[in-house]
Amino acid sequence: MFPIVLMAATFVMLAGYQTYFVLRRRRLQNQTWEQLISKIQPVDFSQLQKVAKSYLESGKDHHHVQPADMWIMLGQEQGLARLRNNAEVMLDLAVYAERWNFHEGRVIADFMRRDSVRLRTALREIEASFANESRTTQLHLHLQEISSAYSAMRQRLLALYENANAGRLPQLQAAL
C-alpha cells in the first residue's frame, strides 16, 4: 500500500511542477520585454560583487569579508528579497531571448536555472535559520553562494543579450 501512495504523491508533485512551469511560460509569452525589465529591482552590484569575490577567490591574499558585513552589503532581508525577485526576472529574460537566438538562449537559460537553484537553496537555508532563531555558522557561506550565483546569472544574461540582441543590451545593463 505504501509504494502506491508514494508513487501517487510523486506523480501529483511532478504534475504540479509541470503545471507551474507551463503556466509560467504562458504568462511570459504575454509579457513584453519592457514589462519584464520594469520588474527588476535595484541592487548594489558593486557590494554584491565584493561578497561573491570573497567566495570565488579563496586563498591567502583574498579579501575576507565578515558575515555581518556581508549581511549589510547584500541589503539584509530586503536585499535578499530583491535578489530572489531579480533572479526570477533574469530567468524570464533569458527565456525571452530564445525568441531571437533559440539555441544559445536555451543553453544559457539552463545554466541560469542551475544558478537559480543554488541561489534559492541558500536563501531557504538562511530563512530557515532565521525562522528557528538559530543563526547558522554557515551564514557566510550561504550569503556567498547567493552572491556568486546571482553574479553568474547576471553575467550569463548580459553575454546572451550581447550575442542575441545587442540593441537591448544598454537598457538591460542599466536595469541590472
N, C-alpha and C positions, 0 to 999 in steps of 0.2 A: 504494500500500500504506500509506504514512504517513497519508493522510487517514482511512483506515478505522480504523487503530489509534488515532488521535487522537479520532475520534468514539466509538469503543468505550470509551476511557478516560474521556471526558467523560460518557458515559452511565452508566458504573459509578460515577463520582464523584457524579453527581446522584442516582442511585438510593440510594447510601449516605447522602447528606444527607437525602433524603426518609425513609428508614427510620429514621434517628436521630430526626428530629422526630416521626414517628408513634409511635415507642416512648416518647419523652419525654412526649408528650401523653397516652398511655395510662397511664404511670406517674403523671402529675399527676392524672388523673381518680380514681385510687385513693387519693390522699392527702387528709387533712383540712386545713382551714385552720390548725388548731393545729400539725399536723405541719410545715407549711411555715414558720410563724412561728418554731418552735423551731430551725430551721436557720440563722436569722440570727445572725451572729457580731458581737460588739461592735466598733464603730468610733468613734473620737473625731471626731464630725462637726464640732465647732467648729474643730478643726485642719484637717480636710479642706476646710471652707468657706473658711478663710483662703487655702489654696493655690488653690482654684477662683476666688476673687475676684481673685487676682493675675493670673489668666489672662483673666478676663472683663472686668475693669475696667482696661484698659490706658490709659495716659495719664500726664501729667506729675505728677499728685498721687496716683497709686495707690501702695499699699504694696508694694514689691518684696521678694519672699521669695527667698532664695538657694537654689540647687538642693540643697545639703547639708542645709539646714533643711527643705526640702520632703520630702526622703527620710525624715528623722526624724519630721516631723509626720504623714506618712502611715503610719508604723509599719514602715518598711523592708520587707524581703521578706515578713514575716508579715502586715503590714498590707495589702500588695498582694494577698496570697492571700485575705485576708478580704474585700477589696473585690470580687475576682473571684467568690467564693462568693456574697456578698450580691447581686451583680448578677444572677446566675442565679436566686436565690430571689425577687428582686423581679420578674423576668420571670414566674416561675411564679405569683406572687401577682396580677400583672396579668391573666394568662390565667384564673386562678381567678375573678377579679372579673367576667369575662364572663358568669358564671352569673347575676349579678344585673342587669347592665347590658351587654347584648351589644354594642350599637353603640359606646358610649363606651369600653368595655373593650377592644374590638378596636382602635380608633384609638390609644388610649394605649399598648397593648401594641406596636403597630407603631412608634410613636415611641421607646418604650423599647428595642426591638430595635436601632434605629439607634444610640441612645446606647450600647448594649451593644457593638455592633461597634466604635465609636470606642474604648471602654474596652479591649476585648480586643486591638485593634490596637496601642494604645500599650503595653499590658502585654507583648505579644510583642516589640516593639522594645526594651523595657527588658531583658527576659530574654535576647534575642539579644546585646545589648551586654555583659551580664554573662557570658554563656557564652563570648564571644570575648575577654573581659577587655579590651575596648576601651570604656571609659566614653564614651558618646556625648556630644558637645557639646550635643545636643538633649535630654538627660535632663530638664532642667527643663520643656521643652515637653511631653514625654510624661507627666510627673507632673501637670502642669497639665491636660492633656487627660483623664487618668484621673479626677482630682478633679472636673472640671466635668461630665463625662459621668455619674459616679456621683451627683453632686448633682442633676443634671437628672432622672435616673431616680427618685431618691428623691422629689423634688417632684412629679413626674407621678403616681407611685404614691399618695402621700398625697392629692393632689387627686382622683384616681379613687375612692379609698375614701371621701373626704368626700362625694362625689356619689352613689356606688353603694351604700355600706353604712356609714353614719356610725357605727353601733353598734360596729363593729370598729376604727374609727379610733384610739381611745386606745391600744389594745393594739399596734397597728401602729406608732404613733408611739413608744411606749416601746421597742419592739424595734429600731427603726431608730435 
